[in-house]
Each structure stands twice: as C-alpha cells, then as structure tokens.
C-alpha cells in the first residue's frame, strides 16, 4: 500500500497545517511572550521586591495586589475599548503601556528603590497584559472563519 500525500497538503505551510489564521500569527507569538513573562515573573517577584526597595514582604504583596487589581480593571476595559477602537489598537496600546512602564519599573524604580514609583509603574503596567491579550482574543474571534470558531469543542 503506498502512502499518497495530496498536492494541496504539500503546498500548505506549517501555519496552515496548525490551523492558525495567517494574519493572527504574530498576535499568537506576542501572547505567548506575555504569558511566559508573567509566569516566570510570578515565581520570583515578591521576594525580589521585598529585598530591593519594598522593604518587607507585606509591602511587596501590596505591590502585587495593586498589579492584580489593575489587571482586573484592564480586563474589564479591554473588551469595551476593543469595540470602540478596534482590537488591534487596543493591542498596540497594551504593548505600549506595558513596555513603557516596564522600562520605568526596571530602569528607574528598582535601581533607586523608590517604593511609591514601584507601586505606580508596576501597578499601571497591569493594564498592558489584558489590553494585549483580550484585544487579541477579540481579533481572533473577528478574524477567524465561522466554521473554525467551534472547532475547540469538537464541531
């Protein structure tokens, strides 16, 4: 029995065979980087902040709580902003907010051990991730063919 491969399948690239819509690939890469970054950071940020400017574990926990509260607000806002401005603009805003406040946090707040600036920079940086992630989710739903939307549940 010979194995035959259809010519159409040979012409498909890896992205097509994975079922990813081609215009969304870089969004998936960005989301992966955000998720990896937040996952790795959560393992060391509290003790690091306690030793480098927060002064205690309690104050480090307050900084992380502020971040979490801002992420919650950003999650709520991202859907509404995606409807008003469009998902790509919300994603770009999220990337800009996260990137600029990450620079302030790493380049200014941590080296000077300025706790109030840490709270502001680290906290407000929390808008960046949900703006990017949920803006991307809206873009995926808008950009995916209707026949692919239910494929995760076996349709």
N, C-alpha and C positions, 0 to 999 in steps of 0.2 A: 504494500500500500504506500503510495507516495504522498508526501505532505505537500499540499499546494497552498501557496500564500497568494491571496488576491492582490492584484496590482494596486488597487486603491489603498490597501493597508500598507504596502511598501512605501507609498508616496506620503503617508501621514508621518508627521514628526512626533517626537516623544510627547510634546504638549497636547497634541490632538489625541493620541492614544490614551493619555491620562484623563481625558475628558475635560480639560481646562479650557475655558474660552480664551482664545489668544489675547484679546485686549486686556484681560484681567491678570495676566501672569505676573507683572511687576507688582501689582497690588498684593498678590499672594506672597511674593518674596518679602515685601515690606512688612506684612502682617506677621510672617514667620520671624523676622528680626525683632519686631516689637515684643512678641511673645517670649522668645528666647531671652531677650534682655531683661524683661520683667521677672521671668522665672529665675534667672541666675542672680539678679539683684536681691530678690527676696531672701536668699539664703545668707547674706552677709551684711545687709544694710543696717539693721538695728544695732548690732554690736559695734560696727564701724562708726556710726553716728554717735553712739554713747562715748566712744573713745576719742572722737575727733570733732568736738565742738558742741555736741548736745549736752554733755556733762553728766548725764545719768541715763539709765535705761528707760526711765519714765519719760524724760524729755524726748528721747529717740522714738518712743512709742507714740508720743503726741505728734511728732512729725509724720510718722507713717499713717496715723489716723487722719491727719489733715489731707494727706495724699489720697487716702481711700475715700474720704468724703467728697473731694473734688472729682475723683474718678466717677463716683456715683452721679454727681450733678452733670458731669460731661457726658455720661452715658445717656442720661435723660435728654440733654440738649442736642446730642448729635443727630438723632432722628428728625427732630423738628428743623434743625439747620439744614439737614440734607434735603428736606422737602422744599425749603425756601431758597437755598443757594445751590443745591445740587451736591451729590456725593463727592465728586472729585474736588470741588472747592473746600469742602469740609475736611477731606483727607489731607489736602495741602496745608490747611490751617492747622490741623492736628500735628503734622510733621514740623511745621514752623514753630508752633508753641512748644512742643516737646524739645526740639533741637536747641532753640534759643535759651530756654530755661535750664536745660541740662548743662549748657555751657556756663551759665551764671552759677549754677549749683556747684559744678566741678571746678571751675576756674576762679571763682570769687568766694562763694560762701564757705566751702570746705577749707581752702587754704588759710582763710582769715579766721576760721572757727566762729563765724558770725551766726549765732543761732536764729535770730529773727529772720535774717536773709535766707537761711536754710529752710525755715518754715515756708516762707513765701515762694522761693524758687522750686523747692521740691514739691510743695503742695500744688501750686498752679500748674506745674508740669503734668499733673494728673489729668488735665484737660486733653493733652496730646494723644494719649493712647486710645481712649474711647472715640475721640473725633476721627482718628485714623481707622480704627477697627470697625466701628459701626457705620461710618461713612462708606467703608469698603463693602460691608455687608449689604447696604442699600444698593450700591453699584452692582454687586454680584446679582442681586435679585432683579435689578432692572436690565442688566446686560446678558443674562442667561436666557437661552431659548426656553419657551414654556414647557416643551416636552422633557427638559432636563431638570426642572425645579423639583419634581417629586422623586428623582432617582435615588436620593439618600434613604428613602423609606421603601425601596424595592418596587417602585412602579415602572 
